[in-house]
Amino acid sequence: MSITPYPNGISSFGIPLYGTQGFEGWWGRTAYFVDNDLGSDGNTGKQPTKAFLNLKKALDTAIAGDVIYIRPKDLTLTDTDPTYIVPATAANWSIAEAQHDLAIIGAQNMSHIPGLEPASYAVYLRGHTSVTGSPVLTVQGARVVLENLAFHRGGITSAVAQVKLDGNSTSIRAFGSVVYNCLFRMHNVAAGAVYNVDNWHCAVVNSTFHDCKIGVEFYGSSSTPKRFEVMGCTFINQTAASVDQNIYIHGSGGAALRIHGCRFTDAVPAAGTNKYINIASAATGLISGCYFFGDGNSNITNNGVDVVGSFDVSTNTTGLFGKT
């Protein structure tokens, strides 16, 4: 019996995807595995014990509907953060338009400390140190799912994202893509850590943004983004002077947007715009069930979007505020 780095199988949203039954992706597509410690790009990548070494190899191999599982890198006793996985060459990662319905899932590794639940975000993807002007991960495929991942900007110095959902007005591109249970840290450039351009029906769910100058950005360039959601996310403004705005919606605005159940903790952003939520262009939708550490009423520009059922710590009030 071979030893697998995934002794408890793999699940997504609590649903077992890989284990004793050998389930290989949704609708019969292939599951690929990436192991940055034990893998080899000469392997098939189709079993945990035959994992690829590099994520790029898996991305070059996968087609529409496939699933890529990434094993966390091993820790040492001196580590203070999970060890980063970086591109093997001087180029960041991308998902092509033809790779629609692809899923990239960080697989928590429970093999080293039996009985101990793994921490979230153990799979840490960092941009290449020499790449200053392109996102850590660019998504052009529709209905892509990113789950259980953490992102670090690496060498990025210009106004680009950590994850870019890259749409346009002439094709479906990243329509319907979801960022779920991910972490974005200290993204200190003037673009959203998650940056959605022109795509409809996208969602950022249960994710954490720690000291990001802009956390989530939706931009209508050649079309109006519609029916997108930011739900259950936490925006940690530990260093307020490094944060400009947690959620930023602009360009041609948005329609039927939903921001629900998010927590805006610590100080009000103070890097310039000073907004928890800045809907800079007229839009429709709902902000509901949110928690604001500071004055939510004064630090939201809602521009036609209703704000209801939220809690404002600075005034100790719950209910309707900021409605236009």
Backbone hydrogen bonds, N-H to C=O, Kabsch-Sander energy under -0.5 kcal/mol:
donor,donor_aa,acceptor,acceptor_aa,energy
9,G,6,Y,-1.9
10,I,18,Y,-2.4
12,S,15,I,-2.2
15,I,12,S,-2.3
17,L,10,I,-3.7
18,Y,10,I,-1.8
22,G,19,G,-1.5
25,G,23,F,-0.5
28,G,25,G,-1.1
29,R,26,W,-1.8
32,Y,67,V,-3.2
33,F,45,G,-2.3
34,V,69,Y,-2.6
35,D,52,F,-3.3
36,N,71,R,-0.6
39,G,35,D,-2.2
40,S,51,A,-2.3
43,N,40,S,-1.9
45,G,50,K,-2.5
50,K,47,Q,-1.6
51,A,48,P,-0.9
52,F,33,F,-2.9
58,A,54,N,-1.3
59,L,55,L,-2.6
60,D,56,K,-2.7
61,T,57,K,-1.2
62,A,58,A,-2.8
65,G,100,H,-1.5
66,D,63,I,-2.0
67,V,30,T,-2.2
68,I,103,A,-3.0
69,Y,32,Y,-2.9
69,Y,67,V,-0.5
70,I,105,I,-2.4
71,R,34,V,-2.9
71,R,69,Y,-0.5
79,D,76,T,-1.5
85,I,124,Y,-3.4
86,V,84,Y,-0.5
91,A,89,T,-2.7
93,W,136,V,-1.7
95,I,138,T,-2.9
96,A,94,S,-0.5
99,Q,96,A,-1.6
100,H,98,A,-0.7
101,D,142,A,-3.2
102,L,99,Q,-0.9
103,A,66,D,-1.8
104,I,145,V,-2.8
105,I,68,I,-3.0
105,I,103,A,-0.5
106,G,147,E,-2.7
107,A,70,I,-2.7
107,A,105,I,-0.6
108,Q,106,G,-0.6
110,M,108,Q,-0.6
116,L,113,I,-2.0
117,E,115,G,-0.6
122,A,119,A,-0.6
123,V,148,N,-0.6
124,Y,83,T,-0.5
124,Y,122,A,-0.9
125,L,123,V,-0.6
125,L,150,A,-3.1
126,R,85,I,-2.7
126,R,124,Y,-0.5
127,G,152,H,-1.9
131,V,128,H,-1.4
132,T,130,S,-0.8
136,V,161,A,-0.7
137,L,162,Q,-2.1
138,T,93,W,-1.5
139,V,164,K,-3.3
140,Q,95,I,-2.1
140,Q,138,T,-0.5
142,A,97,E,-0.5
143,R,175,F,-3.0
144,V,141,G,-0.7
145,V,102,L,-2.1
146,L,178,V,-2.5
147,E,104,I,-2.4
148,N,180,Y,-1.4
150,A,123,V,-2.5
151,F,183,L,-2.2
152,H,125,L,-2.1
155,G,128,H,-1.2
156,I,153,R,-1.4
157,T,132,T,-1.9
158,S,132,T,-1.9
160,V,158,S,-2.3
162,Q,193,A,-1.4
163,V,193,A,-2.8
164,K,137,L,-2.3
165,L,163,V,-0.5
165,L,195,Y,-2.5
166,D,139,V,-2.7
166,D,164,K,-1.0
167,G,165,L,-1.0
167,G,197,V,-1.3
168,N,171,S,-0.5
175,F,172,I,-2.1
176,G,200,W,-2.4
177,S,174,A,-1.6
178,V,144,V,-2.6
179,V,203,A,-2.5
180,Y,146,L,-3.1
180,Y,178,V,-0.6
181,N,205,V,-2.1
183,L,149,L,-2.0
184,F,208,T,-2.4
185,R,151,F,-1.5
186,M,210,H,-3.2
188,N,186,M,-1.1
191,A,189,V,-2.1
193,A,214,I,-1.8
193,A,215,G,-0.7
194,V,215,G,-2.2
195,Y,163,V,-2.5
195,Y,193,A,-0.5
196,N,194,V,-0.5
196,N,217,E,-3.1
197,V,165,L,-2.5
197,V,195,Y,-0.6
198,D,196,N,-0.6
198,D,219,Y,-2.1
201,H,226,K,-2.6
203,A,177,S,-1.9
204,V,229,E,-2.3
205,V,179,V,-3.2
206,N,231,M,-2.5
208,T,182,C,-2.5
209,F,234,T,-2.8
210,H,184,F,-2.9
210,H,208,T,-0.5
211,D,209,F,-0.7
211,D,236,I,-3.0
213,K,187,H,-2.8
214,I,187,H,-0.6
215,G,245,Q,-1.1
216,V,246,N,-2.4
217,E,194,V,-2.8
218,F,248,Y,-2.4
219,Y,196,N,-3.0
220,G,250,H,-2.1
221,S,219,Y,-0.9
227,R,255,A,-3.0
229,E,202,C,-2.1
230,V,258,R,-2.4
231,M,204,V,-2.2
232,G,260,H,-2.3
234,T,207,S,-2.3
235,F,263,R,-3.1
236,I,209,F,-2.8
236,I,234,T,-0.6
237,N,235,F,-0.8
237,N,265,T,-1.4
238,Q,236,I,-0.8
240,A,238,Q,-0.7
242,S,239,T,-2.1
243,V,240,A,-1.6
244,D,213,K,-2.4
245,Q,213,K,-2.1
246,N,275,K,-1.3
247,I,276,Y,-1.7
248,Y,216,V,-2.8
249,I,278,N,-2.5
250,H,218,F,-2.1
252,S,220,G,-0.9
252,S,250,H,-0.6
254,G,282,A,-0.7
255,A,225,P,-1.5
257,L,284,T,-2.2
258,R,228,F,-2.0
259,I,286,L,-2.5
260,H,230,V,-2.0
260,H,258,R,-0.5
261,G,288,S,-1.8
263,R,233,C,-2.6
264,F,291,Y,-3.1
265,T,235,F,-2.1
265,T,263,R,-0.7
267,A,237,N,-0.9
270,A,240,A,-2.5
270,A,243,V,-0.9
271,A,243,V,-2.9
274,N,244,D,-0.5
275,K,244,D,-1.6
276,Y,299,N,-2.6
277,I,299,N,-1.2
278,N,247,I,-3.0
279,I,277,I,-0.5
279,I,301,T,-3.0
280,A,249,I,-2.3
280,A,278,N,-1.1
281,S,249,I,-0.8
283,A,303,N,-2.0
284,T,254,G,-1.2
286,L,257,L,-1.9
287,I,306,D,-3.0
288,S,259,I,-2.6
288,S,286,L,-0.5
289,G,308,V,-1.0
291,Y,262,C,-2.5
292,F,311,F,-2.8
293,F,264,F,-2.5
293,F,291,Y,-0.5
296,G,294,G,-1.2
299,N,295,D,-1.3
300,I,297,N,-0.6
301,T,277,I,-2.5
302,N,300,I,-0.7
305,V,302,N,-1.9
306,D,285,G,-1.7
308,V,287,I,-2.8
310,S,319,G,-1.6
311,F,290,C,-2.8
312,D,317,T,-2.7
313,V,292,F,-2.8
313,V,311,F,-0.6
314,S,294,G,-0.6
316,N,312,D,-1.0
317,T,312,D,-1.6
319,G,310,S,-1.7
321,F,307,V,-1.0
